[in-house]
Amino acid sequence: MKCEVDLIGDYLDKLLHKLDSELNKCKAHPSEKSVHDTRVCLRRIMSAVEILDTVSQTDESISQKHLKRLKEIHKLFSPIRDTQISMLYAHEMINDFPSIGIFEEYLESREKRLSFKLQKKLSDMDIYPLHKVAKAVKLEVAERFGENGLLGNLRSTTDRAFIKVVELIDHVDTDDLKSVHTVRIAFKRFRYMVELLNELQPVEEYLLNGMKAIQDELGAIQDITVVEELLQRFIEKKSPGGRLLSLEYHELLSRRKKLAESFAASANDITNMWSVLR
């Protein structure tokens, strides 16, 4: 039976193998799916490194060195991901709002430019240092806990992360989207901690699926914010002070408001979730 440190090491290796695969797909063609999957993989690795550094009490300067390269790579994908999300929304809206077609054409042109730039940057990128990061993290955890002893500390850290989520939910205001966004960030961190725990002590599948559904709901609110901001910049550029696509713009605002209200109405489901695992 493998010890805790080896199980976590296997998890990091699995994530790095997945990242290698997704980056190669993006080098060939940065499709919406490959870009999304790469970003998710990077976020999981960043979260794992950050969480393991926290529980192993790694020196903060070393932690930041670990995370710096991961954040740099993740940032490369943000412009094209924002564009692709906006393309999906524009395409979905075009039957009811035909005028949004001009925005969709702009996004398609923007995606082509960003795809070319991203492929160039990826072709010049060396990800070997990421494997060194994973090795360093495994060594730090092993030195702090030995073969076993990580589970209890990781569980305590996860409990504290969940308490933070509940506190933030209590202050959600659907008229203040920043309050919803802070819940999203905190919940994402909590979810990735549970995924780490799952490598050491299996978590029920329905709970993992439930966490994904909640994160997807919060992610949809953020996605509309991304689309709204890109559309706003497009309108200001094409029709300063005018009313170009104002109906479409307010439709996005209305959708986001409804999603935020729906989340707030069901937020108690989150506060009850972690008690199942206690």
C-alpha positions in Angstrom: 0.0 0.0 0.0 1.4 3.4 -1.0 2.2 6.0 1.7 0.5 9.4 1.7 3.5 11.2 0.2 3.7 8.8 -2.7 -0.1 9.1 -3.4 0.3 12.9 -3.5 3.4 12.6 -5.7 1.4 10.4 -8.1 -1.4 13.0 -8.2 1.1 15.8 -9.1 2.7 13.6 -11.8 -0.7 12.8 -13.2 -1.5 16.5 -13.4 1.8 17.3 -15.1 1.3 14.5 -17.6 -2.2 15.9 -18.4 -0.7 19.4 -18.8 2.0 18.1 -21.2 -0.8 16.6 -23.3 -3.0 19.6 -23.3 -0.2 22.0 -24.1 0.7 19.9 -27.1 -2.9 20.1 -28.3 -2.8 23.9 -27.9 0.4 24.1 -29.9 -1.3 22.3 -32.7 -4.6 24.1 -32.4 -5.7 26.2 -29.4 -9.4 25.2 -29.6 -11.9 26.3 -27.0 -11.8 22.9 -25.4 -8.0 22.5 -25.4 -7.5 26.0 -24.0 -10.1 25.4 -21.3 -8.6 22.0 -20.3 -5.1 23.5 -20.1 -6.2 26.3 -17.9 -8.1 23.9 -15.6 -5.0 21.7 -15.3 -2.8 24.6 -14.5 -5.2 25.8 -11.8 -5.2 22.4 -10.3 -1.4 22.2 -10.2 -1.2 25.8 -8.8 -3.7 25.0 -6.1 -2.0 21.7 -5.2 1.4 23.4 -4.9 0.0 26.3 -2.9 -2.0 24.0 -0.6 0.9 21.6 0.0 3.3 24.5 0.5 0.9 25.8 3.2 0.5 22.6 5.1 4.2 21.8 4.9 5.0 25.4 6.1 7.3 26.0 3.2 9.2 29.3 3.3 7.0 31.9 1.5 9.8 33.0 -0.8 10.2 29.4 -2.0 6.4 29.1 -2.4 6.3 32.2 -4.6 9.1 30.8 -6.7 7.1 27.6 -7.1 4.0 29.4 -8.2 5.6 32.1 -10.4 6.2 30.0 -13.5 2.8 28.4 -13.3 1.1 31.8 -13.1 3.1 33.1 -16.0 1.9 30.2 -18.2 -1.7 30.5 -17.0 -1.7 34.2 -17.9 -0.8 33.4 -21.5 -4.2 31.8 -22.0 -6.4 34.4 -20.5 -6.9 36.7 -23.6 -7.9 33.8 -25.9 -10.0 32.1 -23.3 -12.0 35.4 -22.7 -12.5 35.7 -26.5 -13.6 32.1 -26.9 -16.1 32.3 -24.1 -17.5 35.5 -25.7 -17.8 33.7 -29.0 -19.9 31.0 -27.4 -22.3 33.5 -25.9 -22.5 35.6 -29.0 -23.3 32.5 -31.1 -25.9 31.3 -28.7 -27.6 34.8 -28.7 -27.6 35.4 -32.4 -31.0 33.9 -33.2 -32.8 36.2 -30.8 -30.4 39.1 -31.2 -29.2 39.1 -34.9 -27.3 42.4 -34.5 -24.8 40.7 -32.3 -23.4 39.2 -35.4 -21.0 42.1 -35.8 -19.6 41.4 -32.4 -19.2 37.7 -33.3 -17.3 38.6 -36.5 -14.9 40.8 -34.4 -14.4 38.0 -31.9 -13.6 35.5 -34.7 -11.0 37.8 -36.1 -9.6 38.4 -32.6 -9.4 34.7 -31.9 -7.3 34.1 -35.0 -4.8 36.7 -34.0 -4.6 35.5 -30.5 -4.3 31.8 -31.6 -1.2 32.7 -33.7 0.4 34.6 -30.9 -0.3 31.8 -28.4 1.1 29.1 -30.6 4.3 31.1 -31.1 4.7 31.6 -27.3 4.0 27.9 -26.6 6.5 26.7 -29.2 9.2 28.7 -27.4 8.2 27.5 -23.9 10.1 25.0 -21.8 7.9 23.4 -19.2 10.7 21.2 -17.7 11.0 23.6 -14.7 7.4 22.7 -13.8 8.5 19.1 -13.2 11.3 20.4 -11.0 8.6 22.3 -9.0 6.6 19.1 -8.5 9.7 17.3 -7.3 10.6 20.1 -4.9 7.1 20.1 -3.4 7.1 16.4 -2.9 10.5 16.6 -1.1 9.2 19.4 1.2 6.1 17.4 2.1 8.2 14.3 2.8 10.5 16.2 5.0 7.7 17.8 7.0 5.5 14.7 7.4 7.5 11.6 6.6 5.6 8.9 4.8 2.3 9.6 6.5 0.9 12.4 8.6 -0.2 14.6 5.8 -3.9 13.7 5.9 -4.7 15.2 9.2 -3.1 18.5 8.4 -4.6 18.7 5.0 -8.1 17.9 6.5 -7.7 20.7 9.1 -6.6 23.2 6.3 -9.7 22.1 4.3 -12.0 22.6 7.2 -10.7 26.2 7.6 -11.1 26.8 3.9 -14.7 25.7 4.1 -15.4 27.9 7.1 -14.1 30.8 5.0 -16.5 29.9 2.2 -19.5 29.9 4.6 -18.5 33.3 6.0 -18.3 34.8 2.5 -21.7 33.3 1.5 -23.3 35.1 4.5 -22.2 38.4 3.0 -23.3 37.7 -0.6 -25.1 40.7 -2.1 -26.5 40.1 -5.7 -26.1 43.8 -6.3 -22.4 43.5 -5.5 -20.9 41.0 -7.9 -17.6 41.3 -6.2 -19.1 39.5 -3.2 -20.1 36.6 -5.5 -16.7 36.6 -7.1 -15.0 36.2 -3.7 -17.1 33.2 -2.9 -16.2 31.7 -6.3 -12.4 32.1 -5.6 -12.8 30.7 -2.0 -15.0 27.8 -3.1 -12.6 26.9 -5.9 -9.7 26.7 -3.4 -11.9 24.5 -1.1 -12.8 22.2 -4.0 -9.2 21.7 -5.0 -8.3 20.9 -1.4 -11.1 18.2 -1.4 -9.6 16.8 -4.6 -6.2 16.5 -2.8 -7.9 14.8 0.1 -9.6 12.4 -2.3 -6.2 11.1 -3.2 -5.6 10.1 0.4 -9.1 9.3 1.6 -11.8 8.7 -1.1 -14.7 11.2 -1.2 -18.1 10.2 -2.4 -18.5 10.8 -6.1 -21.8 12.6 -5.7 -20.1 15.2 -3.5 -17.3 15.8 -6.0 -20.0 16.2 -8.7 -21.9 18.5 -6.6 -18.9 20.7 -6.0 -18.3 20.8 -9.7 -21.9 21.9 -10.4 -21.6 24.7 -7.8 -18.3 25.9 -9.4 -19.8 25.8 -12.8 -22.7 27.9 -11.6 -20.3 30.5 -10.2 -18.1 30.2 -13.3 -21.1 31.1 -15.5 -21.5 34.4 -13.6 -17.9 35.2 -14.2 -18.1 34.2 -17.8 -20.9 36.7 -18.5 -18.8 39.3 -16.7 -16.0 38.6 -19.2 -18.3 38.8 -22.2 -19.9 42.0 -20.9 -16.5 43.7 -20.5 -15.4 42.7 -24.0 -18.7 43.8 -25.5 -18.5 47.1 -23.7 -15.0 47.8 -25.1 -16.3 46.9 -28.6 -19.2 49.2 -28.3 -17.1 52.1 -27.0 -14.7 51.6 -29.9 -17.3 51.3 -32.7 -19.9 53.7 -31.4 -18.6 56.1 -28.7 -21.6 57.5 -26.8 -23.9 55.6 -29.1 -26.5 52.9 -28.6 -24.9 50.1 -30.7 -25.8 46.7 -29.3 -27.3 48.3 -26.1 -30.1 45.7 -26.1 -27.6 42.9 -26.3 -25.5 44.4 -23.6 -28.4 44.8 -21.2 -29.5 41.2 -21.9 -26.2 40.0 -20.6 -26.6 42.1 -17.5 -30.0 40.6 -17.0 -28.7 37.1 -17.4 -25.9 37.6 -14.9 -28.3 39.1 -12.4 -30.6 36.1 -12.6 -27.7 33.7 -12.2 -26.4 35.6 -9.2 -29.9 35.5 -7.6 -30.2 31.8 -8.3 -26.9 31.1 -6.7 -27.8 33.2 -3.6 -31.1 31.3 -3.3 -29.4 28.0 -3.2 -26.3 28.9 -1.2 -27.5 26.9 1.8 -26.7 23.8 -0.2 -23.1 24.7 0.1 -23.1 25.3 3.8 -24.5 21.8 4.4 -22.1 20.1 2.0 -19.0 19.7 4.0 -20.8 18.5 7.1 -21.4 15.2 5.2 -17.7 14.5 5.2 -16.9 15.5 8.8 
